[in-house]
Amino acid sequence: MSYSKREMEAGMIYGAPCAEGDYLPDYPEAWRPEPPKVEAEPEIVAVVQKDSSPLRITNKFGLPQPLVEAVSNNKYSPGKSDYTTTQLAGTPARQLVLKKRHWNEISEDVSDLIYSLSGQSKHVVLERAAEFCKEYHYLAEERFYITREGKKIGGQIDLYDEEKRILYDWKETGVYASYHDVKFEWVSQGNINKLLLEENGYEVEQIINIALYRDWKKSEVGRTKDYPPHQVQQFPIEVWTREQTEAFITRRIAEFEAARVELPECTSEERWQTKDLWAMTKKGNKRATKLFDTQTEAESHIEIFKLKGYEVQFRPGTNKRCESYCAAMPFCSQYKQLKENEDAANRNIEAA
């Protein structure tokens, strides 16, 4: 700071009255601190229907308008239903209520919805083949309804074989699905859709999900153990009794209705919480050399193999659904608390 400026600031209070009653001028333009930049809210370029709630769409990166139209022109509609089979099958009650409460504050960007185009494509193909399907005793992209607990439930089936009485559902997913048991959400959704079909005069003997692996690589076949040999794989779905399906629907409707009055907390399963781990790392490195389920296992490994220059660090689990797949996350007090706890644990790790 220059001498003249320091002297002026020491002897003057800008904006204060002088002895003569006048006011000193404000800071010279060059001395004024720049005001904090406030980012403008991104413009809403479209409002579409998603999961029975309106969704506001932004275009932060100025992508071409045809791409905006392609993302926005989603033909999906829940129809006149209070709940959809997808919501009953796997949407947490807390998430559903928060999204409905804050729909006019929630937005997603075109760039984050590109993945949905490939998901919509299979429905477009089935719609084109609808007449062909009917000729060969298939139903494609049909929506059905039932009423339970005074609530209308709607579900759209992908494909139904009238002769073989098989209900098919298409699932675009990652190769990881081939290494695990069939998701419970797939099972519950399939059985709710089975009930919808049966109440509308169609008997179902089998449920089959057809997985389309979006990240499948031919080069990995034979190189990676148990890697799926093809990009498509069929998963037979457990068929519930009617009593099991009815009990599940009743419980889920009760959860949703109760959540309107008092928000429940999402369970660790609903948050897709990964487990806590203990990392063996070289001192000074953040990247783990090996991960363990317990601290004892990690420390024993170092001791048994007499590893020099290694230490053990705690790695808290993360909540994948909250962080990457929940539009209501900014309005969720539970997530805020979980994040604070996670940040505190990470600070302890860095301080150790």
MIDREN-776799 format. One record per residue (C-alpha): x, y, z. Coordinates in pm, whole numbers, padded with zeros to 5 digits, always signed. Each point is the difference from the previous one (the first is absolute). Layout:
! residues N
REC      px      py      pz
REC       X       Y       Z
...
***
This chain:
! residues 352
REC      px      py      pz
REC  +00000  +00000  +00000
REC  +00134  +00342  -00094
REC  +00091  +00257  +00266
REC  -00268  +00245  -00118
REC  -00271  -00264  +00009
REC  +00105  -00118  +00346
REC  -00009  +00355  +00134
REC  -00341  +00067  -00149
REC  -00147  -00317  +00143
REC  +00150  +00073  +00342
REC  -00155  +00347  +00015
REC  -00329  -00040  -00181
REC  -00314  -00199  +00037
REC  -00155  -00009  -00341
REC  -00361  +00107  -00004
REC  +00030  +00167  +00342
REC  -00095  +00371  +00035
REC  +00279  +00258  -00001
REC  +00017  +00294  +00235
REC  -00164  +00213  -00263
REC  -00288  -00245  -00019
REC  +00097  -00137  -00337
REC  +00074  -00367  -00065
REC  +00329  -00136  -00119
REC  -00026  -00186  -00327
REC  -00018  -00376  -00006
REC  +00313  -00208  -00072
REC  +00155  +00083  -00334
REC  -00112  -00249  -00267
REC  +00341  -00171  -00020
REC  +00003  -00068  +00376
REC  -00341  -00159  +00031
REC  -00004  -00376  +00060
REC  -00182  -00194  -00270
REC  -00346  -00111  +00113
REC  -00042  -00375  +00041
REC  -00114  -00166  -00320
REC  -00345  -00153  +00026
REC  -00062  -00270  -00253
REC  -00331  +00042  -00173
REC  -00245  -00286  +00022
REC  +00017  -00200  -00323
REC  -00295  +00061  -00229
REC  -00271  -00265  -00009
REC  -00028  -00112  -00364
REC  -00268  -00269  +00042
REC  -00233  -00162  +00251
REC  -00073  -00369  -00050
REC  -00171  -00281  +00189
REC  +00226  -00236  +00190
REC  -00104  -00261  +00258
REC  -00347  +00161  +00030
REC  +00149  +00342  +00088
REC  +00094  +00296  -00224
REC  +00373  +00039  -00065
REC  +00161  +00331  -00094
REC  +00284  -00032  -00251
REC  +00293  +00239  -00041
REC  +00266  +00029  -00272
REC  +00311  +00129  +00179
REC  +00239  -00085  -00282
REC  -00203  +00143  -00286
REC  -00047  -00335  -00174
REC  -00179  +00005  -00339
REC  -00376  +00041  +00015
REC  -00075  -00334  -00177
REC  +00177  -00177  +00286
REC  -00206  +00197  +00252
REC  -00315  -00101  -00187
REC  +00107  -00364  -00012
REC  +00053  -00010  +00377
REC  -00317  +00196  +00074
REC  -00227  -00192  -00234
REC  -00035  -00300  +00229
REC  -00321  -00183  -00085
REC  -00015  -00163  +00343
REC  -00313  +00082  +00196
REC  -00116  -00152  +00329
REC  -00358  +00055  -00110
REC  -00261  +00069  +00262
REC  +00169  -00192  +00280
REC  +00078  +00087  +00360
REC  +00301  -00231  +00000
REC  +00189  -00186  -00270
REC  +00142  -00351  +00020
REC  +00351  +00149  -00023
REC  -00062  +00220  +00303
REC  -00152  -00282  +00205
REC  +00281  -00235  -00097
REC  +00295  +00208  +00109
REC  -00044  +00373  +00059
REC  +00069  +00101  +00363
REC  -00303  +00168  +00160
REC  +00214  +00291  +00119
REC  +00136  +00062  -00350
REC  -00345  -00012  -00162
REC  -00154  +00250  +00243
REC  +00297  +00241  -00013
REC  -00007  +00000  -00380
REC  -00372  +00079  -00002
REC  +00045  +00278  +00257
REC  +00291  +00164  -00183
REC  -00072  -00082  -00364
REC  -00003  +00372  -00091
REC  +00350  +00040  +00147
REC  +00151  -00317  -00145
REC  +00151  -00004  -00346
REC  +00221  -00229  -00205
REC  +00226  +00102  -00284
REC  -00021  -00130  -00354
REC  +00357  -00128  +00036
REC  -00107  -00223  +00291
REC  -00295  -00147  -00189
REC  +00182  -00129  -00307
REC  +00013  -00349  +00151
REC  -00382  -00006  +00007
REC  -00015  +00018  -00381
REC  +00134  -00353  -00034
REC  -00249  -00116  +00262
REC  -00285  +00156  -00197
REC  +00119  -00153  -00326
REC  -00113  -00352  +00087
REC  -00351  +00130  +00067
REC  -00004  +00179  -00336
REC  +00102  -00323  -00176
REC  -00272  -00198  +00177
REC  -00258  +00266  -00084
REC  +00095  -00028  -00368
REC  -00039  -00376  +00021
REC  -00334  +00014  +00184
REC  -00209  -00108  -00298
REC  +00242  -00281  -00082
REC  -00006  -00108  +00366
REC  -00381  -00023  +00006
REC  -00001  -00210  -00316
REC  +00229  -00250  +00171
REC  -00185  +00008  +00333
REC  +00223  +00247  +00181
REC  -00098  +00311  +00193
REC  +00257  +00282  -00007
REC  +00013  +00326  +00194
REC  -00348  -00041  +00150
REC  -00105  +00181  +00318
REC  -00226  -00159  +00259
REC  -00159  +00114  +00326
REC  -00131  -00144  +00325
REC  -00132  +00164  +00317
REC  +00129  -00088  +00346
REC  -00056  +00177  +00333
REC  -00197  +00265  -00188
REC  +00304  +00081  -00219
REC  +00029  -00052  -00374
REC  +00312  -00192  -00099
REC  +00124  +00016  -00359
REC  +00266  -00200  -00175
REC  +00122  -00029  -00357
REC  +00121  -00339  -00112
REC  +00277  -00033  -00256
REC  -00103  -00326  -00163
REC  -00244  -00285  +00070
REC  -00019  -00331  -00186
REC  -00367  -00104  +00000
REC  +00066  -00356  -00119
REC  +00283  -00085  +00238
REC  -00136  +00231  +00273
REC  +00340  +00158  +00059
REC  +00044  +00358  +00121
REC  +00323  +00160  -00124
REC  +00168  +00315  +00129
REC  +00299  +00170  -00161
REC  +00273  +00129  +00230
REC  +00292  +00209  -00118
REC  +00270  -00052  +00259
REC  +00370  -00048  +00062
REC  +00191  -00328  -00030
REC  +00029  -00003  +00380
REC  -00361  -00128  +00009
REC  +00117  -00335  -00136
REC  +00218  -00056  +00307
REC  -00276  +00050  +00258
REC  -00339  -00138  +00090
REC  -00300  +00145  -00180
REC  -00090  +00337  +00148
REC  -00294  -00002  +00239
REC  -00145  +00297  -00190
REC  -00012  -00212  -00316
REC  -00183  -00274  +00187
REC  -00256  +00227  +00164
REC  -00065  +00201  -00317
REC  -00048  -00314  -00205
REC  -00248  -00146  +00246
REC  -00203  +00322  +00028
REC  -00022  +00012  -00380
REC  -00103  -00367  +00005
REC  -00288  +00088  +00232
REC  -00104  +00288  -00227
REC  -00010  -00234  -00299
REC  -00194  -00268  +00182
REC  -00262  +00245  +00125
REC  -00047  +00109  -00360
REC  -00054  -00352  -00134
REC  +00353  -00119  -00087
REC  +00152  -00300  +00177
REC  +00371  +00010  +00081
REC  +00204  -00316  +00066
REC  +00353  +00137  -00041
REC  +00179  +00332  +00046
REC  +00326  +00057  -00187
REC  +00217  +00310  +00008
REC  +00223  +00057  -00302
REC  +00313  +00189  +00101
REC  +00173  +00211  -00264
REC  +00356  +00074  +00114
REC  +00089  +00357  -00096
REC  +00368  -00039  +00095
REC  +00060  -00349  -00144
REC  +00330  -00047  -00186
REC  +00066  -00292  -00229
REC  +00372  +00023  +00077
REC  -00068  -00097  +00363
REC  -00169  -00330  -00087
REC  +00229  -00283  +00113
REC  +00246  +00240  +00162
REC  -00209  +00091  +00303
REC  -00136  -00279  +00218
REC  -00375  -00060  -00044
REC  -00030  +00292  -00240
REC  -00330  -00026  -00193
REC  +00064  -00145  -00349
REC  -00267  +00220  -00160
REC  -00135  +00353  +00038
REC  -00345  -00134  +00084
REC  -00098  -00242  +00275
REC  -00329  -00140  +00127
REC  -00079  -00009  +00372
REC  -00292  -00215  +00120
REC  -00189  +00187  +00274
REC  -00144  -00169  +00308
REC  -00379  -00017  -00026
REC  -00175  +00101  +00321
REC  -00333  -00128  +00122
REC  -00289  +00242  -00034
REC  -00001  +00040  +00379
REC  +00367  +00104  +00000
REC  -00056  +00262  -00270
REC  -00312  +00140  +00169
REC  +00180  +00025  +00335
REC  +00295  +00180  -00163
REC  -00226  +00253  -00174
REC  -00197  +00066  +00320
REC  +00320  +00061  +00197
REC  +00149  +00233  -00259
REC  -00316  +00211  -00033
REC  -00012  +00032  +00379
REC  +00365  +00117  +00003
REC  -00064  +00264  -00266
REC  -00315  +00130  +00165
REC  +00166  +00017  +00344
REC  +00298  +00187  -00152
REC  -00232  +00280  -00109
REC  -00067  +00067  +00369
REC  +00345  -00071  +00146
REC  +00311  -00060  -00207
REC  +00174  -00328  +00082
REC  +00374  -00040  -00037
REC  +00135  -00202  -00290
REC  +00155  -00332  +00101
REC  +00358  -00089  -00090
REC  -00138  -00232  -00271
REC  -00212  +00280  -00146
REC  +00302  +00231  -00001
REC  +00210  -00270  -00175
REC  +00254  +00046  +00276
REC  +00337  -00161  -00060
REC  +00163  -00164  +00300
REC  +00277  +00154  +00209
REC  +00346  -00125  -00090
REC  +00354  +00014  +00135
REC  +00271  +00089  -00249
REC  +00363  -00110  +00012
REC  +00198  +00282  -00158
REC  +00362  +00100  -00039
REC  +00077  +00286  +00235
REC  -00056  +00327  -00177
REC  -00224  -00155  -00265
REC  -00379  +00037  -00015
REC  -00061  -00288  -00237
REC  -00060  -00335  +00168
REC  +00226  -00295  -00073
REC  -00256  -00243  +00142
REC  -00340  +00032  +00168
REC  -00129  -00195  +00301
REC  -00332  -00038  +00177
REC  +00147  +00058  +00348
REC  +00289  +00187  +00157
REC  +00129  -00324  +00153
REC  +00026  -00169  -00341
REC  +00191  +00295  -00144
REC  +00247  +00022  +00290
REC  +00049  -00378  +00005
REC  +00084  +00001  -00371
REC  +00275  +00257  +00057
REC  +00135  -00196  +00296
REC  -00012  -00344  -00166
REC  +00178  +00112  -00316
REC  +00233  +00234  +00191
REC  -00081  +00293  -00226
REC  +00205  +00311  +00065
REC  -00128  +00353  -00054
REC  -00370  -00089  -00004
REC  -00286  +00131  +00211
REC  -00371  -00068  +00044
REC  -00268  +00259  -00075
REC  -00374  -00010  +00057
REC  -00213  +00055  -00312
REC  -00365  +00075  +00087
REC  -00267  -00136  -00234
REC  -00184  +00231  -00238
REC  -00370  +00038  -00083
REC  -00008  -00051  -00376
REC  -00368  +00062  -00058
REC  +00007  +00325  +00198
REC  +00307  +00136  -00173
REC  -00068  -00100  -00360
REC  -00362  -00107  -00044
REC  -00222  +00214  +00221
REC  -00123  +00334  -00132
REC  -00145  +00080  +00344
REC  +00344  -00020  +00165
REC  +00046  +00381  +00039
REC  -00318  +00012  +00209
REC  +00071  -00305  +00217
REC  +00102  +00064  +00362
REC  +00095  -00366  +00044
REC  +00255  +00018  -00280
REC  +00137  +00326  +00139
REC  +00065  -00170  +00335
REC  +00152  -00306  -00166
REC  +00230  +00222  -00205
REC  +00111  +00192  +00308
REC  +00083  -00329  +00174
REC  +00192  -00122  -00305
REC  +00198  +00325  -00029
REC  +00087  -00016  +00371
REC  +00127  -00357  -00043
REC  +00212  +00103  -00298
REC  +00148  +00291  +00197
REC  +00095  -00241  +00277
REC  +00172  -00222  -00257
REC  +00200  +00292  -00140
REC  +00097  +00114  +00350
REC  +00113  -00346  +00106
***
